[in-house]
Amino acid sequence: MQKLIIRGGEKVGGEISVQGAKNSALPLLAGCLLAKGESVLYNCPELSDVFAACRILNCLGCKCKFRDNTVSVDSDVLNSSEVPDGLMREMRSSIVFLGAVLGRMGKCRLSFPGGCELGPRPIDMHLSALRQMGVRITEEHGALDCSCPKGLKGAKINLSFPSVGATENIMLAAALAEGETVIYNAAREPEICDLAGYLNSCGARIKGAGSSTVSIEGVSELHGCEYTVMPDRIAAATLMAAAAATGGELSLLNVRCDDVQSVIPVFEQMGCGVFCCRDRIYISCTKKLRAVKTIRTMPYPGFPTDAQALVMAALTKAEGTSVIVENIFENRYRHVDELVRMGADIKTEGKVAVIRGVKELYGALVRASDLRGGAALAVAALGANGETVLENVKFIDRGYESLEKQLCSIGANVKRIL
Ligand code: UD1
């Protein structure tokens, strides 16, 4: 089991380029299945989840090559419509392949996705939408058998919640369906716009991405294209939290200010200075941190659930009491007990966490149990006195390109041991 050894107390500083977005790269890779011929994705982060997506593509018959943050996918000839169980279990977002495989092959067999560390993560909205589009789905022994005897048909789909994954799955299935699909109450996350941008560059006809109503006029064929994955807004929030936790100053490059618009005011309330200019964010956190007004996680453009644990890690040392309400996932406070081991004063009840700022955190033996919670422990450790041993780094590797190298490049003292 790999561990990070983090010696706290160093202020982070300097310039750092933010990695490409994991949550965009995964649906884009699924999209590559739909587009005949070769697609090339630039700025693709090198992450275990992205490698798992490439293995899924290879299993289906694509030729997927990765080099220097550029991935090329040749999906000219597909020879399977079955996603192996082992790969489905590796990550929950593998469900996004369902819409793409159906769009291209007219059938798909896969098992229920894994990666459910945030509590129950059902896929009922994905399945109901696909059924409305003419997909016949049978579920047995944990496997889903899907086919479209009469082809995929456009449909008007009302989502009961703006699910990111369901919106992406429907867009993928609809791109090659017959007729028009309209998604009402669609997710508005920037990653949805990135997927629409890629698919439209391949010849799809998608309108309204980024708003609550997305319409997709099905086309008969898509062709490969070259596309650049958007910057990772959660990786950006992680670095901002590291600056806050250590009293440091950072210039973030390759970031889009608009994408982090709901996170910036929280750092400003903490007492950090934040300056944005197109693809750069400068954050200076040299003053004592202060508690903030209640943070409520919401679908975009609200405060992102993925940044909740990271901001909490910085708030553990802020003067006063802060409150967080987690509205998106049921089980997203698993980092709290570990932060408490480091000296934090946090109480949770249901969706609510109350964080009373303490003067100091101290290094401890802690364990990641999910991606962002794990990164939050690293952030807290950077601002703690002494050494933290952070176990279960595999969770962090799902979403960060070598977090220890990134942090060392801005002056932190972190090493990985095998
Ligand atoms: C995506 C992101 C994840 C982020 C989340 C919310 C990727 C790869 N992952 O996950 O990092 O935290 O958006 O911004 O992009 N739900 C249902 N039924 C469904 C689908 C979802 O009940 O069929 C529920 C979920 O359990 C959850 C909520 O809806 O409570 C939000 O889920 P969703 O937006 O679908 O998140 P993901 O796409 O899984």
Residues whose N, C-alpha, C, O or C-beta is under 5 A from the ligand:
A	BS01	UD1	N23 S93 P120 R121 P122 I123 D124 M125 H126 P162 S163 V164 G165 A166 T305 D306 I328 F329
